Amino acid sequence: MTRNAQKAFKELKELGCPVFERSDVDLFCISGEDSASFEWADYYQDFGGACLKGGNEFGLAKDAVDILSKYGLYAEWENAGGLIVYQD
């Protein structure tokens, strides 16, 4: 994991975002299935769901988007179960 990704991972984890590492992913992931996920990520936001932390148009909390952006990262949904974080 890159230094920027490590910093973002740590910052998100400290805020309670359900981040985790996976061996087949270069950086890290954000869970859409963890018990705290509904506060951070909502795949179904367009269908009436709502992130409690103020989701963007992709169903990811603004806090998470801001932290990822600060470190030159972004996230994309892999499936309804979670997002993968990538280098910008």
Steps between C-alpha positions, in 0.01 A plus 500: 500500500635845412583754770201719402269200512633406845427852627149499354433150637608606849299823492185324379539219753536751785168657394328161505485440126494123430828475307689176448789356301460220250780299343371539144469882522799736474377759751197430722122464506201660671232257611139537399401208725656587836264597785622863468486502120162670474664813641777498241389324184163434340494327163124545479497874574332570166213271602404674824790403726701775663848512645472650846824692452378682189571290196609628162347392171678166522373409848825563690507732801638846431751459786645194330508666157680803648762287675564289193530813283743657745736207441448473124270198522146412393263208552278306261237241580618145436148377576230583755724352769777757481729746330858466385734796551729599213782749444383806305 
